[in-house]
Amino acid sequence: MSHTEATLTVPHYHPELVPGARNAIEVCLKVQPEQRVYIVTDRQTQSVGWAIYEAARKVARSVIIRVVEDHVERPSNLYPVELMEPLESCEVCIYCVFPQKGELVSRQQFVRRVEALGLRYAHMVGITEDIMCQGMRADFNKVDEVSKRLLEKAKVAKEIVVKSRFGTDLVATFNPDFTWRKTSGIIEEVWSNLPGGEIFTAPWSVDGIFVVDGTVGDYFSAKYGVLDKTPMTLFLEGGYLKKVLCDNKELEKEFWDYCHTAEGSDRVGEFAIGTNLAVFEFTGNLLQDEKMPGIHIAFGDPYGSQTGADWQCCTHVDVITGSCDVWIDGEQVMEHGIFLADRLGFDYAYLASDPSVAPVLKSLK
């Protein structure tokens, strides 16, 4: 079922979702009065969807919201016309849906149409009420400033070295023809995840050991949560996954199989640095965890439309390592997961008044 202002009865949602929803519409997407907005949500995250709907309705010319399960059985690897058609008549789109196994292809279908149409787009896969009260309340203008400072160094880097207390020890090298992208939450040139806070590119190669003590992407995050008790060790050579070791043998096999789904599934397609200073602990939800200062990589599709990489893949799964030491072309910019602010030209003082640092409201539980 679709809804417009004329036909809508809005279900109840917690009022503490409102600040994050307004941040998305007014700050991140900068929705204007003449613009039309399309929101896709699902039954699991619809409280967030409706909060964003009402925030958009206060600003935009018109707003449509559709709930995935009203139009297709899940998991779905192809979206029907009822979910795709509204993209043709909007300027802004928000996708807040909780992922299910086997749905990456339908998300790629949706995003590729967004890119073809040049829409301003917020990708909120896996959004939760907790994240709306944490990461989505961040000062994204400050996150954007930090991201720009880091981007200045990364976009000319030949290599980045990463080490961690859990055993990560790798070197990433880069192709100057590929583009570093900033997805800070301030959505400008290209679409972005929300909450925002990272810079990323497709690496030329990644070699060494990557220990996943954080979160794994796609449906893995909901199934396995944070891997601090059972870290997963990945062995990389020439930019490809060569071996996986984990005490959780179910995860070990499932991750290895996922990374051999198709040609390119075992290739590192993304190298990224989290830049949201207000995210300081893993939650088990990739959407927010990958924004924490540190390093994450992804196997599979390199987002060639954004990075310039000349290959593609039908899979994409992120993995995060925590408490990193990071060197960009020999200059250390992070120690134990904390940016060396003096070398990047910013400070952490603003966090004292950042509402996203406050504890998650227990009333949402």
C-alpha positions in Angstrom: 0.0 0.0 0.0 1.3 3.5 -0.8 0.4 6.6 1.1 0.2 10.3 0.4 -0.8 13.1 2.7 -4.4 12.9 1.5 -5.0 9.2 2.4 -2.6 8.6 5.3 -3.2 7.4 8.8 0.2 7.4 10.5 0.9 4.5 12.9 2.2 5.4 16.4 6.0 5.6 16.7 8.2 6.7 19.6 8.7 10.5 19.7 12.5 10.0 20.4 12.8 9.0 16.7 11.9 12.5 15.6 15.4 14.2 16.1 17.1 11.6 13.9 14.4 11.7 11.3 14.6 15.5 11.1 18.4 15.2 10.8 18.0 12.9 7.9 15.5 15.1 6.0 16.7 18.6 6.9 20.5 18.2 7.3 21.6 15.1 5.4 19.3 15.3 2.4 18.5 19.0 2.7 15.0 18.4 1.2 13.5 21.5 -0.4 9.8 22.6 -0.5 9.5 21.9 -4.2 10.8 18.3 -4.0 9.0 15.0 -4.0 10.1 12.3 -1.6 9.8 8.5 -1.8 10.3 6.3 1.2 10.7 2.5 1.2 10.4 0.7 4.5 9.4 -2.7 5.8 7.5 -4.1 8.7 10.6 -4.5 10.9 11.7 -0.9 10.5 8.5 0.8 9.8 8.5 2.9 12.9 11.6 4.6 11.5 10.0 4.8 8.1 7.0 6.6 9.4 9.0 9.0 11.6 11.0 10.0 8.4 7.7 10.2 6.5 6.4 12.8 8.9 9.6 14.7 9.0 9.6 14.9 5.2 5.9 15.9 5.1 6.7 19.0 7.0 9.1 20.1 4.3 8.5 18.5 0.9 6.0 19.1 -1.8 4.7 15.5 -1.6 5.7 12.3 0.1 5.0 8.6 -0.8 5.8 5.7 1.5 5.6 2.0 0.6 6.1 -1.1 2.8 8.0 -3.8 1.0 5.9 -6.8 2.3 2.7 -5.1 0.9 4.0 -5.6 -2.6 6.3 -8.7 -2.7 7.1 -11.8 -0.6 10.4 -11.8 1.2 13.2 -12.5 0.8 12.9 -11.0 -2.6 15.6 -11.0 -5.3 13.6 -8.7 -7.6 11.5 -5.7 -6.8 8.1 -5.4 -8.6 7.0 -2.3 -10.5 5.0 -1.1 -7.5 8.2 -0.5 -5.6 10.3 0.7 -8.5 7.8 3.0 -10.3 7.8 5.8 -7.7 11.5 6.4 -8.3 10.5 7.8 -11.7 8.7 10.8 -10.2 10.7 11.8 -7.1 13.8 13.9 -6.5 14.7 12.4 -3.1 14.5 8.8 -1.9 15.1 7.1 1.5 15.4 3.3 1.8 15.0 2.0 5.4 14.7 -1.8 5.2 16.1 -4.5 7.4 18.1 -7.0 5.2 17.3 -10.6 4.7 19.4 -13.3 3.2 19.3 -13.4 -0.5 18.1 -9.8 -1.0 21.4 -8.1 -2.1 20.4 -8.4 -5.8 17.1 -6.5 -5.3 18.9 -3.8 -3.4 21.4 -3.5 -6.2 18.4 -3.3 -8.7 17.0 -0.4 -6.6 20.2 1.5 -6.2 21.2 1.2 -9.9 17.9 2.8 -10.9 18.5 5.5 -8.3 21.9 6.2 -9.8 20.6 6.2 -13.4 18.0 8.8 -12.4 20.5 10.9 -10.4 18.3 11.0 -7.3 19.4 12.3 -3.9 19.3 9.1 -1.9 19.8 7.8 1.6 20.5 4.1 2.0 19.5 3.0 5.5 19.7 -0.8 5.3 19.4 -2.3 8.8 18.3 0.9 10.5 17.0 0.5 14.0 15.4 2.6 16.7 18.6 2.6 18.7 20.6 3.9 15.7 18.1 6.6 15.2 18.8 7.7 18.8 22.6 7.4 18.4 24.3 7.6 15.0 21.4 9.5 13.3 21.6 12.3 16.0 25.3 13.0 15.1 26.5 16.4 14.1 26.9 15.5 10.5 28.4 18.8 9.5 31.3 18.0 11.9 31.5 14.4 10.6 31.8 16.0 7.1 34.6 18.2 8.2 36.6 15.2 9.7 35.9 13.2 6.5 37.2 16.0 4.3 40.5 16.3 6.3 41.1 12.5 6.0 40.1 12.5 2.3 42.8 15.0 1.5 45.4 12.5 2.6 43.8 9.3 1.3 43.1 10.4 -2.2 46.8 10.8 -3.0 47.9 7.7 -1.0 50.0 5.0 -2.5 49.6 2.6 0.4 47.8 2.4 3.8 49.2 0.1 6.5 46.8 -1.2 9.2 47.6 -3.1 12.4 45.4 -4.0 15.4 45.7 -5.5 18.8 43.7 -8.5 17.7 46.3 -9.3 15.0 45.3 -7.3 11.8 48.5 -6.7 9.8 48.0 -5.7 6.2 49.0 -3.3 3.5 46.5 -1.8 1.0 47.7 -0.3 -2.3 45.7 2.0 -4.5 45.2 2.8 -8.2 45.3 6.6 -8.8 42.6 6.2 -11.5 40.1 5.0 -8.9 38.2 7.6 -6.9 38.0 8.0 -3.1 34.4 8.9 -2.0 33.2 10.7 1.1 29.9 9.6 2.5 29.8 11.7 5.6 26.1 11.9 6.0 25.9 15.2 4.1 24.6 13.8 0.8 25.9 15.8 -2.1 27.5 14.2 -5.2 26.4 10.6 -4.8 24.1 8.6 -2.6 25.1 7.7 0.9 24.4 5.3 3.8 22.8 6.9 6.8 24.0 7.3 9.4 27.1 8.6 7.6 30.7 8.8 8.4 33.3 7.1 6.1 35.5 7.5 3.1 36.1 4.6 0.7 37.5 3.5 -2.5 38.2 0.3 -4.5 41.8 -0.8 -3.6 44.3 -2.0 -6.1 45.4 -4.8 -3.8 45.2 -5.8 -0.1 47.8 -8.2 1.3 48.1 -9.6 4.8 45.9 -10.6 7.7 42.6 -8.9 8.6 41.0 -9.9 11.9 37.3 -9.3 12.2 36.6 -8.5 15.8 33.7 -6.2 14.9 30.7 -6.8 12.7 30.1 -8.6 9.4 27.8 -7.1 6.8 24.7 -8.3 4.8 22.6 -10.7 6.9 25.6 -11.8 9.0 25.3 -8.9 11.4 21.8 -9.9 12.5 22.8 -13.6 12.8 26.2 -13.3 14.5 26.5 -9.8 16.0 29.8 -8.5 17.3 32.7 -11.0 16.9 34.8 -9.9 19.8 34.4 -13.3 21.5 35.0 -15.3 18.4 37.1 -13.2 16.0 37.3 -14.3 12.3 40.8 -14.2 10.7 41.0 -13.6 7.0 44.1 -14.2 5.0 44.5 -11.9 1.9 46.8 -12.1 -1.0 46.8 -9.9 -4.1 43.5 -8.5 -3.1 41.8 -11.9 -2.8 40.5 -14.0 0.1 42.7 -17.1 0.5 41.7 -18.5 3.8 39.2 -18.1 6.7 39.8 -19.2 10.3 37.2 -18.8 13.1 36.4 -20.8 16.3 32.8 -20.5 15.2 32.9 -23.1 12.4 29.4 -22.4 11.2 30.4 -18.7 10.5 33.7 -19.8 9.0 32.1 -22.0 6.4 29.1 -19.6 5.8 31.4 -16.7 5.2 33.8 -18.7 2.9 30.8 -19.9 0.9 29.4 -16.4 0.6 32.7 -15.2 -0.7 32.6 -17.8 -3.4 29.1 -17.2 -4.6 30.2 -15.7 -8.0 33.2 -14.4 -9.8 34.6 -11.6 -7.8 32.9 -12.5 -4.5 36.3 -13.3 -3.0 37.9 -10.1 -4.2 38.3 -7.0 -2.0 36.1 -4.4 -3.7 36.1 -1.8 -0.9 38.6 -0.3 1.5 37.1 2.3 3.9 37.9 4.4 6.9 35.2 5.2 9.4 35.0 8.9 10.4 32.1 9.4 12.8 33.7 10.4 16.1 30.4 9.9 17.9 30.4 6.2 17.3 32.7 4.6 19.8 31.6 1.0 20.3 30.4 -1.9 18.2 26.6 -2.6 18.4 26.4 -5.6 16.0 24.7 -3.6 13.4 26.9 -2.9 10.4 25.1 0.3 9.3 26.4 2.1 12.4 29.5 0.0 13.3 31.3 0.7 10.0 31.2 4.4 10.7 33.2 4.0 13.9 36.8 5.4 13.4 38.7 2.4 12.1 39.1 0.3 9.0 36.6 -1.9 7.2 36.9 -3.7 3.9 34.3 -5.5 1.7 34.5 -8.5 -0.6 32.6 -8.3 -3.8 31.1 -5.4 -5.8 33.4 -2.3 -5.8 30.7 0.2 -6.4 32.3 1.0 -9.8 29.8 3.7 -10.5 31.3 5.7 -7.6 34.9 4.5 -7.4 35.6 4.0 -11.1 36.5 0.3 -10.7 36.1 -1.6 -13.9 34.5 -4.8 -12.5 31.4 -5.7 -10.7 29.9 -8.5 -8.6 26.4 -9.6 -7.5 27.6 -9.9 -3.8 29.1 -7.4 -1.3 29.9 -8.1 2.3 31.7 -5.8 4.7 34.0 -6.8 7.6 35.3 -4.6 10.4 38.5 -4.7 12.5 38.7 -2.6 15.7 41.2 -0.6 17.7 43.4 0.1 14.6 46.8 1.7 14.1 46.8 3.3 10.6 49.5 4.8 8.5 48.9 6.7 5.3 52.1 6.7 3.2 54.1 6.3 6.4 52.3 9.0 8.4 50.4 7.6 11.4 46.9 9.1 11.5 45.3 6.7 14.0 46.4 4.9 17.2 44.2 2.3 18.9 41.2 3.4 17.0 41.6 7.1 17.8 42.5 9.7 15.2 45.7 11.7 15.8 43.7 14.9 15.6 46.6 17.2 15.5 47.8 15.6 12.3 44.4 16.0 10.7 43.6 19.5 12.0 40.5 18.9 14.2 39.7 18.2 17.8 37.2 16.1 19.8 35.9 18.9 21.9 32.6 19.1 20.0 31.5 15.7 21.4 30.8 17.2 24.8 27.6 18.7 23.3 26.8 16.0 20.6 23.4 14.4 21.4 24.4 11.2 19.7 26.9 10.4 22.4 24.1 10.1 25.1 23.1 6.6 26.1 20.3 5.0 24.1 16.9 5.6 25.7 15.8 2.5 27.5 12.2 3.5 26.9 12.6 2.2 23.3 13.3 -1.3 24.6 
